[in-house]
Amino acid sequence: MPNQDPGKIKMGNLEGKGDTTLQGTVILSVDPEGGEVVFFKNVVGDLPESTVYLAADGNKEHSICLGELKLNAGNYRMPVPLGTNTSPYNTVLVLDKKSEKDIAFVQL
């Protein structure tokens, strides 16, 4: 994330809930390819098919669906829709795709 104001980068630790073993870092920042992006970095653990949301105060009702997370290890990027004002969003929710159960909650 070169040439970016460090004060505008939001970052938090990814930790699984319940029986889900999941670790890594989640970063909301400017995407070098344009717009903004949520980066999942150095992810390790067990992850069922999941959907990722960028949310205000952890509330799914006030969130943007970023799509399906198809990763159990490594790095992954999820672009934020162009033109989105991300300032109100301070959490990333990872929900089980089938049950909608919380898998991870990341405070940014």
ROSEZA-772661 format. One record per residue: x, y, z of N, C-alpha, C in turn. Coordinates in Angstrom, 2 decimals. Each point is the difference from the previous one (the first is absolute). Last residue first. Layout:
<atom <X; Y; Z>; <X; Y; Z>; <X; Y; Z>>,
...
//
This chain:
<atom <-11.84; -3.36; 12.86>; <1.03; 0.73; -0.75>; <0.38; 1.28; 0.70>>,
<atom <-2.12; -5.07; 1.38>; <-0.11; 1.44; 0.28>; <1.16; 0.68; -0.73>>,
<atom <-2.53; -4.85; -0.93>; <1.28; 0.73; 0.05>; <-0.29; 1.47; 0.22>>,
<atom <-2.19; -5.31; 0.31>; <-0.37; 1.41; 0.14>; <1.32; 0.75; 0.17>>,
<atom <-1.90; -5.31; -1.71>; <1.01; 0.94; 0.50>; <-0.56; 1.41; -0.02>>,
<atom <-2.78; -3.72; -0.70>; <1.23; -0.77; 0.02>; <1.12; 0.86; 0.58>>,
<atom <-5.74; -0.05; 0.17>; <1.26; 0.72; 0.06>; <1.18; -0.97; 0.05>>,
<atom <-4.66; -1.37; -2.40>; <0.61; 0.05; 1.32>; <1.32; 0.76; -0.07>>,
<atom <-3.18; -1.35; -3.60>; <0.12; 1.42; 0.37>; <0.57; 0.18; 1.40>>,
<atom <-0.71; -4.16; -2.79>; <-0.74; 0.24; 1.23>; <-0.06; 1.47; 0.41>>,
<atom <2.27; -1.44; -4.13>; <-1.26; -0.74; 0.10>; <-0.83; 0.41; 1.22>>,
<atom <4.36; 1.95; -0.90>; <-0.87; 0.25; -1.15>; <-1.37; -0.68; 0.15>>,
<atom <3.12; 1.85; 4.01>; <-0.17; -1.26; -0.70>; <-1.04; 0.22; -1.10>>,
<atom <2.74; 4.27; 1.60>; <-1.13; -0.85; 0.37>; <0.01; -1.29; -0.81>>,
<atom <3.05; 4.60; 1.64>; <0.12; -1.21; -0.83>; <-1.07; -0.94; 0.51>>,
<atom <1.07; 5.64; 0.33>; <-0.70; -1.20; 0.46>; <0.25; -1.12; -0.98>>,
<atom <2.34; 4.99; 1.54>; <-0.17; -0.99; -1.06>; <-0.63; -1.23; 0.64>>,
<atom <0.22; 5.65; 1.36>; <0.12; -1.43; 0.29>; <-0.13; -0.83; -1.27>>,
<atom <-0.51; 4.84; 0.32>; <1.11; -0.24; 0.91>; <0.15; -1.47; 0.40>>,
<atom <-2.50; 4.09; -3.46>; <0.18; -1.44; 0.20>; <1.25; -0.27; 0.82>>,
<atom <-1.62; 4.40; -1.62>; <-0.82; -0.52; 1.10>; <0.26; -1.47; 0.34>>,
<atom <2.51; 2.28; -3.63>; <0.26; 0.57; 1.32>; <-0.92; -0.53; 1.11>>,
<atom <0.28; -0.89; -5.01>; <0.28; -1.03; 1.00>; <0.18; 0.56; 1.41>>,
<atom <-2.53; 1.10; -4.89>; <0.62; 0.75; 1.09>; <0.22; -1.00; 1.14>>,
<atom <-0.39; -1.12; -5.41>; <-0.49; -0.21; 1.35>; <0.77; 0.87; 0.98>>,
<atom <0.80; -0.51; -4.85>; <-0.85; 1.09; 0.42>; <-0.55; -0.14; 1.41>>,
<atom <1.44; -4.45; -2.50>; <0.48; 1.35; -0.31>; <-1.01; 1.05; 0.44>>,
<atom <0.32; -4.81; 2.46>; <-0.61; 0.62; -1.18>; <0.46; 1.46; -0.18>>,
<atom <3.29; -3.38; 2.27>; <-1.19; 0.70; 0.48>; <-0.62; 0.65; -1.23>>,
<atom <3.33; -4.50; 0.04>; <-0.24; 1.40; -0.33>; <-1.31; 0.52; 0.59>>,
<atom <3.40; -3.91; 1.59>; <-1.42; 0.13; -0.31>; <-0.27; 1.48; -0.27>>,
<atom <4.38; -3.91; 0.47>; <-0.47; 1.39; -0.09>; <-1.45; 0.02; -0.43>>,
<atom <3.98; -3.50; 2.49>; <-1.17; 0.13; -0.85>; <-0.43; 1.46; 0.00>>,
<atom <4.11; -3.98; 1.74>; <-0.45; 1.37; -0.15>; <-1.17; 0.07; -0.98>>,
<atom <1.58; -4.39; 3.17>; <0.66; 0.92; -0.91>; <-0.60; 1.39; 0.03>>,
<atom <-2.77; -4.62; 1.09>; <1.35; 0.41; 0.37>; <0.54; 0.96; -1.04>>,
<atom <-4.43; -1.64; -0.19>; <0.31; -0.56; 1.30>; <1.39; 0.37; 0.47>>,
<atom <-4.09; 1.89; -3.71>; <1.38; -0.10; 0.43>; <0.09; -0.70; 1.35>>,
<atom <-3.54; 2.41; -2.95>; <0.35; -1.34; -0.50>; <1.43; -0.34; 0.38>>,
<atom <-4.44; 3.49; 1.06>; <1.41; -0.20; 0.33>; <0.35; -1.44; -0.34>>,
<atom <-4.02; 3.41; -2.02>; <0.38; -1.26; 0.60>; <1.51; -0.05; 0.24>>,
<atom <-2.70; 4.79; -0.17>; <0.02; -1.24; -0.76>; <0.49; -1.19; 0.81>>,
<atom <-1.02; 4.73; 1.26>; <1.17; 0.00; -0.88>; <0.12; -1.29; -0.79>>,
<atom <-4.08; 3.10; 2.54>; <0.48; -1.35; -0.27>; <1.15; 0.09; -1.00>>,
<atom <-1.64; 3.70; 3.68>; <0.17; -0.22; -1.44>; <0.51; -1.43; -0.16>>,
<atom <-3.05; 2.54; 4.22>; <1.24; -0.55; -0.55>; <-0.04; -0.05; -1.52>>,
<atom <-3.20; 0.59; 4.17>; <0.69; 1.21; -0.49>; <1.36; -0.42; -0.54>>,
<atom <-2.73; -3.31; 1.75>; <-1.04; 0.82; -0.64>; <0.58; 1.29; -0.57>>,
<atom <2.67; -3.01; 2.60>; <-0.18; -0.48; -1.38>; <-1.05; 0.82; -0.75>>,
<atom <3.25; 1.50; 4.12>; <-1.42; -0.20; -0.30>; <-0.17; -0.41; -1.46>>,
<atom <4.08; 1.44; 2.63>; <-0.31; -1.42; 0.01>; <-1.43; -0.36; -0.34>>,
<atom <1.91; 4.55; -0.17>; <-0.18; -0.50; 1.37>; <-0.44; -1.45; 0.07>>,
<atom <-0.07; 1.41; -4.69>; <0.07; 1.08; 0.98>; <-0.32; -0.61; 1.36>>,
<atom <2.16; -2.81; -4.36>; <-1.16; 0.43; 0.78>; <0.31; 1.20; 0.89>>,
<atom <1.31; -3.65; -4.31>; <0.60; 1.18; 0.61>; <-1.14; 0.70; 0.70>>,
<atom <0.38; -5.40; -1.41>; <-0.70; 1.27; 0.02>; <0.88; 1.06; 0.64>>,
<atom <0.14; -5.42; -2.35>; <0.65; 1.09; 0.73>; <-0.81; 1.28; -0.16>>,
<atom <-0.69; -5.76; -0.19>; <-0.31; 1.27; -0.63>; <0.57; 1.11; 0.88>>,
<atom <1.14; -5.70; -0.76>; <-0.33; 1.18; 0.79>; <-0.31; 1.20; -0.87>>,
<atom <1.05; -5.75; 0.63>; <-0.40; 0.99; -0.99>; <-0.57; 1.21; 0.73>>,
<atom <3.12; -2.42; 3.21>; <-1.03; -0.50; -0.91>; <-0.29; 1.04; -1.07>>,
<atom <4.64; -0.74; 2.84>; <-1.04; 0.95; -0.37>; <-1.02; -0.67; -0.92>>,
<atom <4.72; -0.57; 3.42>; <-1.09; -0.74; -0.63>; <-1.14; 0.97; -0.27>>,
<atom <5.40; 1.50; 0.29>; <-1.10; -0.56; 0.77>; <-1.01; -0.74; -0.84>>,
<atom <3.61; 4.44; -0.70>; <0.15; -1.44; 0.23>; <-1.21; -0.47; 0.79>>,
<atom <2.08; 4.68; -2.94>; <-1.10; -0.75; 0.61>; <0.37; -1.47; 0.13>>,
<atom <2.28; 4.43; -1.61>; <0.58; -1.06; 0.83>; <-1.07; -0.80; 0.75>>,
<atom <-2.18; 4.16; -1.98>; <1.43; -0.31; -0.11>; <0.40; -1.08; 1.00>>,
<atom <-4.29; 2.71; -2.75>; <0.20; -1.03; 1.01>; <1.44; -0.46; -0.18>>,
<atom <-2.60; 4.77; -1.56>; <1.02; -1.03; -0.17>; <-0.05; -0.95; 1.18>>,
<atom <-3.37; 3.74; -2.58>; <0.25; -0.69; 1.27>; <0.98; -1.13; -0.32>>,
<atom <-0.81; 4.90; -2.74>; <0.01; -1.46; 0.06>; <0.15; -0.46; 1.44>>,
<atom <-1.13; 4.58; -3.73>; <0.47; -0.52; 1.28>; <-0.18; -1.51; 0.02>>,
<atom <0.89; 3.38; -4.42>; <-1.01; -0.17; 1.03>; <0.62; -0.43; 1.31>>,
<atom <3.07; -1.08; -4.00>; <-1.09; 0.97; -0.01>; <-1.03; -0.31; 1.05>>,
<atom <4.21; -2.33; -0.68>; <-0.67; -0.10; -1.30>; <-1.18; 0.96; -0.10>>,
<atom <2.63; -0.47; 4.01>; <0.89; 0.48; -1.05>; <-0.63; -0.02; -1.40>>,
<atom <-2.79; 0.60; 4.58>; <0.41; -1.07; -0.90>; <0.93; 0.57; -1.06>>,
<atom <-1.06; 1.69; 5.24>; <-0.10; 0.34; -1.41>; <0.52; -1.18; -0.81>>,
<atom <-1.76; -1.45; 4.72>; <0.88; 1.06; -0.50>; <-0.29; 0.29; -1.46>>,
<atom <-0.92; -3.41; 4.63>; <-0.81; 0.80; -0.93>; <0.87; 1.16; -0.43>>,
<atom <1.07; -5.13; 2.24>; <0.39; 1.39; -0.24>; <-0.98; 0.62; -0.99>>,
<atom <1.06; -4.58; 3.52>; <-0.92; 0.58; -0.96>; <0.32; 1.49; -0.10>>,
<atom <2.59; -4.92; 1.72>; <-0.17; 1.44; 0.10>; <-0.96; 0.46; -1.09>>,
<atom <0.60; -4.99; 2.79>; <0.57; 0.80; -1.07>; <-0.23; 1.47; 0.28>>,
<atom <-2.06; -5.36; 1.42>; <0.85; 1.10; 0.42>; <0.52; 0.73; -1.23>>,
<atom <-3.60; -4.22; 2.02>; <0.30; 0.93; -1.08>; <0.85; 1.13; 0.57>>,
<atom <-3.16; -4.60; 1.18>; <1.36; 0.44; 0.28>; <0.46; 0.83; -1.19>>,
<atom <-5.02; -1.44; 2.13>; <0.79; 0.39; -1.16>; <1.38; 0.47; 0.44>>,
<atom <-3.83; -1.31; 2.84>; <0.85; -1.12; -0.43>; <0.92; 0.36; -1.17>>,
<atom <-1.81; 4.11; 2.62>; <-0.51; -1.35; 0.22>; <1.00; -1.06; -0.41>>,
<atom <1.15; 4.40; -2.29>; <-0.90; -0.13; 1.14>; <-0.43; -1.45; 0.12>>,
<atom <4.69; 2.60; -2.24>; <-1.23; -0.76; -0.15>; <-0.82; -0.04; 1.28>>,
<atom <3.41; 3.92; -1.76>; <-0.03; -1.13; 0.92>; <-1.35; -0.69; -0.13>>,
<atom <3.34; 4.24; -2.17>; <-1.03; -0.99; -0.34>; <0.13; -1.16; 0.97>>,
<atom <1.51; 5.44; 0.45>; <0.38; -1.41; 0.03>; <-1.20; -0.90; -0.26>>,
<atom <0.81; 5.24; -1.94>; <-0.36; -0.77; 1.19>; <0.42; -1.44; -0.13>>,
<atom <0.05; 5.54; -2.38>; <0.53; -1.35; 0.08>; <-0.45; -0.67; 1.29>>,
<atom <-0.24; 4.62; -3.71>; <-0.65; -0.64; 1.15>; <0.44; -1.45; 0.01>>,
<atom <1.84; 4.97; -2.22>; <0.00; -1.46; -0.04>; <-0.66; -0.52; 1.26>>,
<atom <0.92; 4.63; -0.82>; <-1.22; -0.44; -0.68>; <-0.07; -1.52; -0.14>>,
<atom <3.75; 2.46; 1.90>; <-1.15; 0.25; 0.84>; <-1.31; -0.47; -0.62>>,
<atom <4.25; -0.12; -2.31>; <-0.16; -1.09; 0.96>; <-1.20; 0.19; 0.92>>,
<atom <0.56; 1.76; -5.09>; <0.04; 0.56; 1.34>; <-0.23; -1.12; 1.01>>,
<atom <2.14; -1.02; -4.82>; <-1.29; 0.11; 0.67>; <0.21; 0.58; 1.40>>,
<atom <3.30; -1.50; -3.53>; <-0.62; 1.30; -0.29>; <-1.38; 0.15; 0.62>>,
<atom <1.40; -5.03; -0.24>; <0.85; 1.17; -0.10>; <-0.80; 1.25; -0.34>>,
<atom <-1.02; -4.93; 1.41>; <-0.80; 1.17; 0.00>; <0.87; 1.25; 0.00>>,
//
